[in-house]
Amino acid sequence: MVLLSPRDAARRLNLSVSRVTQLSREGRLPTVRDSMGRRLFDPRAVETLAAARGQSGEAPHTQTQAGSNSHASQQVQAAEQQIVTSR
């Protein structure tokens, strides 16, 4: 299986590399580490999260207001659940 670098994952999610790293630290985007300690991402997990972000109507690189942020969080949690149950 080919894994994605943080930069590749950020491109697919239309997010910054730092936001992808933050999602990884928060446990919202599953990460594996290579022998050098670098973060790598399963393309299926990235695509699932990308689909959830698309369904939430969230524009890339924009901050959401408090009310709509809750909806986006619910979408991310649903995507995470799909990732966990598909393993």
N, C-alpha and C positions, 0 to 999 in steps of 0.2 A: 504494500500500500504506500502510495506517495503522500507524504505529509506536507502541510503548508507552513511556510515561514510566517511570522507576524505581519510582514509587509504584504504577502500574498493574501492572507486572511483579511487584512484591512482593506485591500482593494476590492475583494469580493463582497465585503460588508459595507463598503463605502463609508468607512470610519477611519480615524487616524490610528496609527500604530500604537500610540499611547493608550487609546481607548480600548483597543483589542487586548493589550496587556492588562489593563484594569479589569476587563471582563474575565480574563483568565484568573487574575488574583482573587476576584470575588467568587470564583467557581461557576460562573455563568457560561463559560466557554471552556470545555474540557481541553486540557493541555497534557502533552507528554514532553519529556525533556530528553535531549540527546546526551551523548557522553560528555559534551562540553557544557551542559547545563542550559542550552538554548531551548526556548519554547517552540514547540511545533504543534500544529493543529490538524485534526482529522477533517478532511474536506466535507464529509457528510455532516459533521457537527456545525461547520461553518455555513453550509447550505441551509441547514435546518434553521439556524439563527437568522440567516438572511431572509428566508421565507417568512419567519415570524415578524421581522422588522417591516417587511413589505406589507403584511396584512394589517399592521398597526397604523399605517398611514403616516408614519413618522418620516419627515424629510431628512435626508442625510445631512450630518454636520449642523443640525439646528438644535437648540435647546427647547425643550417642551415646557409648558406650564404645568403646575403641580397636578391639576386634574387629569390631563392627558398622559402625564408621566406614569401614573398608576396603571393605565391601560397598556402602555408599552411594557411595563414591568411584568404584567400578567402574561403578555405575549411571549416575553423572554422565558418566563417560568414554564409556560406550556411547551416551548421548544426544548427546554432542558429536560422536561419529563419525557418527551418523545425520544430524545437521545438516550436517556437512561433505560427506557423500556425496550429500545431497539437492540440493545447489547445482548 
